[in-house]
């Protein structure tokens, strides 16, 4: 008897809510949520290359690498304001060497974190590239 009353109550609730709920002819909500959203929907109709997602990290890496190389080159040049024998030499010496030592540390860190943080890998590669290119000029 208790199950009959319970089933009757469920039927009444379903009949009452049938007029309010929209008709669902398509797949249930659970199956829609389990499907990944395509990349074209995320970017709202325009296509982007994955490299452009990290272009700021690459630009900052190359600029900071070039800056570190210019500081290091100026430490040995006689005509630079922070060259040997000037008072700026003592201020620039340790940060410039720190910038040089940062390149292999960044490369090693990006080896371990590249799958989770691809921007760091591109930043460290750009930093090293900017350092080497500025040294070669």
C-alpha positions in Angstrom: 0.0 0.0 0.0 2.8 2.4 0.8 4.4 1.7 -2.6 1.1 2.3 -4.4 0.7 5.7 -2.7 4.3 6.6 -3.5 3.9 5.7 -7.1 0.7 7.6 -7.4 2.4 10.6 -5.9 5.3 10.4 -8.3 2.8 10.2 -11.2 1.0 13.3 -10.0 4.2 15.2 -9.7 5.3 14.1 -13.2 1.9 15.2 -14.6 2.1 18.5 -12.9 5.6 19.3 -14.1 5.1 18.0 -17.6 3.5 21.3 -18.8 6.3 23.4 -17.3 9.4 21.5 -18.6 10.4 21.9 -22.2 10.1 18.9 -24.4 13.5 17.2 -24.9 13.7 15.5 -28.3 17.5 15.6 -28.3 20.2 14.0 -26.2 20.0 14.3 -22.4 22.1 17.0 -20.7 24.5 14.5 -19.2 25.7 13.3 -22.6 26.2 16.9 -23.9 28.4 17.9 -20.9 30.7 14.9 -21.4 31.6 16.0 -24.9 34.6 18.4 -25.2 33.9 21.8 -26.8 35.6 22.1 -30.2 38.3 24.8 -30.5 36.3 26.6 -33.2 33.5 27.3 -30.7 36.0 28.6 -28.1 37.4 31.2 -30.4 34.0 32.4 -31.6 34.4 31.5 -35.3 38.0 32.6 -36.0 40.9 30.3 -36.3 44.1 31.0 -34.3 47.4 29.2 -34.3 48.4 27.7 -31.0 51.7 29.6 -31.2 49.9 33.0 -31.0 48.5 32.0 -27.5 52.0 32.4 -26.1 53.3 35.3 -28.3 53.6 37.6 -25.3 55.8 35.2 -23.4 58.0 34.8 -26.5 58.3 38.5 -27.0 59.2 39.2 -23.3 61.7 36.3 -23.3 63.5 37.6 -26.3 63.6 41.2 -25.0 64.8 40.2 -21.6 67.5 38.0 -23.2 68.7 40.8 -25.4 68.8 43.2 -22.4 70.9 40.7 -20.4 73.3 40.3 -23.3 73.6 44.1 -23.7 74.4 44.4 -20.0 77.0 41.7 -20.2 78.6 43.2 -23.3 78.7 46.6 -21.7 80.6 45.2 -18.7 83.7 44.6 -20.8 83.4 47.6 -23.1 85.5 50.6 -22.3 83.1 53.1 -23.8 79.9 52.0 -22.0 78.6 53.9 -19.0 78.8 50.7 -16.9 82.2 49.6 -18.3 85.3 48.7 -16.3 86.5 51.3 -13.8 83.1 53.2 -13.5 80.9 53.3 -10.5 78.0 51.8 -12.4 80.1 48.7 -13.0 79.6 47.5 -9.5 75.8 48.0 -9.7 75.4 46.2 -13.0 77.9 43.3 -12.5 75.8 41.0 -10.3 72.4 41.5 -12.1 74.1 40.9 -15.5 75.7 37.7 -14.4 72.4 36.6 -12.8 70.8 37.2 -16.2 73.4 34.9 -17.8 72.9 32.2 -15.2 69.1 32.4 -15.5 69.2 31.0 -19.1 70.2 27.4 -18.2 67.9 27.4 -15.1 64.9 28.4 -17.2 65.7 25.7 -19.7 65.9 23.0 -17.1 62.7 24.2 -15.4 60.9 24.2 -18.8 62.0 20.6 -19.3 60.0 19.5 -16.3 57.1 21.9 -16.7 56.6 22.1 -20.4 53.5 19.8 -20.5 51.7 21.9 -17.9 53.1 25.4 -18.8 54.0 25.6 -22.4 54.4 29.4 -22.1 57.4 28.9 -19.8 59.1 26.7 -22.3 58.6 29.2 -25.1 59.7 32.0 -22.8 62.9 30.2 -21.8 63.7 29.3 -25.4 63.1 32.9 -26.5 65.3 34.2 -23.6 68.2 32.0 -24.6 67.7 32.9 -28.3 67.7 36.6 -27.5 70.8 36.2 -25.4 72.8 34.4 -28.1 71.6 36.6 -30.9 72.5 39.8 -29.0 75.9 38.4 -28.1 76.6 37.6 -31.7 76.0 41.1 -32.9 
